[in-house]
Amino acid sequence: MSTLVIQLSPRARLAGSDSRAPARDEANELAYVLTPDGLNITRQGRTTPALMPKADSAVVVLAEQDVSWQQINVPKAPAARLRAAIAGLLEEQLLEDTESLHFALAPGAAAGQRGFVAVIDKAWLKAHLTALDKAGISVERAVPMAWPEDTPLGHFGAPFGDDASAPIQVTWSDANGVVCVGVNGALARQMLPQWASQPARWTAHPAVAAPAERWLGASVLVQGDEQRALQAMRSLWNLLQFDLAARHRGTLALREAMRRWRSSSWRPVRWGLAALVAVQVLGLNLWAWHQERQIASKREAMVSLLRSTHPQVRAVLDAPAQMQKETDVLRAAAGRSGEGDLDTLLGVAASAWPEGQGPLQTIKYDGTRLSFSTSGWSEPQVAQFRSQLGAGDWSVTQEGATLTLARATAGKKS
């Protein structure tokens, strides 16, 4: 799965500038690395978000100087109130209002234990995320370029931008936190003996490797920003927590799927599906027309049968119902019993009458149904009566001690 690793340019810190928004060059162009596995690089460069290559996921990397680190005892608070609890603990240690800052706990931080909190300018980070989102880049994680860890690491970075006279930045990270200072400053000179005395791993950007070795007095491993970005991407860190956590992955995934669907590479598939839908619609219409013709033919046959059997019927409104009505009239005139007549229902009941039971005591007939009392019947006798008649074309229902017998209708046979 390909991953687009985007390096956010360091936040502007010039006097009088708005540090909450990206500087003009930052908003226009960003460095990126495209990797298929987090180790190898297939493409890299610097361009605007809209022109960056597409990938399955995206990760942004924050420069060392844009993340400050604080150690706290992680508060025991529910997830909905954890950010407020962290802000309350750090309120006196920070120079800015906690509402303008974004906090992120270290991976695996547990309540009640000592852990690091990453502190970032919220508006600045949110502005970058919004700009990337408008360009169609769904950011899943944000990671720091350097973070506190047990193994001491030192890195000499090249000055950002075109100012070749800018001082080289050295970043030191260990179990106590992260320090980022210029090598020409007094602080770096004061800390050099302490750094040099530890078994640390030192790296440097290719552009400053030689002066870094002279300043350090030891050899360094050359490592470009793109390799450091991949290293940061492989970490467990994710700075997008609390109110900046990714919450609309389903919408973003749908948006990405629609973008791919509209691409030229999917044009043959779109044409194929459109043709398939058209064939299906045409086939369904033809089948519906065929079914209508069959229904009309059967309806005409029923009308023809009614008129040939009962020529006295002039207006045909419902051929089956009229056929039944005329047949019932002829049957009654011939003195024959119908399926719903009382004598027919009595004969059917007599055919399944339980052995040893006397004649009917009370009956009720409403023209189509026969109801009678089963007082004195045992449960097996009632069950046998119902099963014997229910297996045929008769419906037997029970309500208390009363059984009702009627001709079974479609879908209601017992």
C-alpha positions, 0 to 999 in steps of 0.5 A: 500500500503506497503512502504519501509522506508530506513534510510540513515546512517549519512554522513562521516565527518572524516578529509581527507575522501571523504564526498561526497560518502557513507562510506563503511558500509553505502554503504553495509548496511542500516536500513529499516522499512517495513510498510503497512500503515505508522503506523504499522511495519511488518518488520525491520532490517539492510541489503544491498539494494539488500536484502531489502524487496520489497514494493509498494513505497520507502522513504529515511530518512536523519539523522538530522546532514545531513540537514542544515536549512536556512530561506529566503524570497522565490524568485519570479522566474519561476520553471526552475530558482527557484533553481538558485534564491535560490542559489543566496540568500544563496551564502554568508551564506554557506561555500560550493559552491552552485553547490555542494549543493542540496536545497529543499523548505519547503512544501507549501512555497509560493513566497514572503513569509518567509520559510525554505530551506533544504541544503544537500550535493548533491553528497552524496545524489545522490550517495545513490539514485543511489545505491538504484536505481541499487538495483531495489529500486525506491525512491519516496521521501526523508524526514528529520528525524527532521525539523523546526516546531512550536511545540518544540521537543527534541530527544536523539539519540544513537551513530551511529556504534559500538563506545559506547564511542561516545557522545549522540546526542541531536536534538532540533527542533522548529520554528527557525530551528534544532540544533544537538549537543552532550550532553557533549559539552558546547553548549548543556549545555548553551542551556539546560536552554532555552530548559527546559523552553519551553513546549517541548516533549522529546523523547530518543532512548531506549539505551540512555533513562536513561542517557538522563533523568539524563542529562535533569533532567526530564522524556523522552518518549522512541522512537526508530529510526524506530518509528521516521522514520515512523513519518518522512515518514508521514510528508509533506516533500519531499527533492527530488526537482529540479534536483533530483526530480523523473522524470522517474516514468513510466520507474521505474514502468515498471521495477518493473512490469517486475520484478514481471512478471519474479518472480516464483509466476507469472509462472502459469500466464506466462504458461497460457498466453503462452498456450492461445497465442499458441491456438490463433495462431493455431486457426487463422492458421486453420481459414486462411486455411479454408478461403483459401479453400473456396476462391479456391473453389469459384474460381474453380466454376467461372472458371468452369462456364466460360468454360461451358458457353463460351467454346471458351475461352481457357485461363482463366486469370480473370474469372469474367472479361472474363465472362462479356466481352463474355456476352457483345459480345453476347448481342451486337450481339443480338442487345440488349443495355448494362447497359452503352450504350447511349440509356440505360442511356437516358432511365434512365434519361428520367424516372426521368426527371423533369416535365415541362423541355424541351429536352436535349440541349447538351449531352456528352457520353464517353462510360459509362457516360452521362453528360448533362446541367441542365441550367434552372432547379431549385434546388428542381428539381435537388435534386429530379432527384438525389434522384430518381435515386440515390435510385437505382443502378445509380450514379448522380454527379453534377459539376456546372450546369452539371449532370453526370449519370453512373452505380453505382459502389460498395460503390459509390451509391448516 
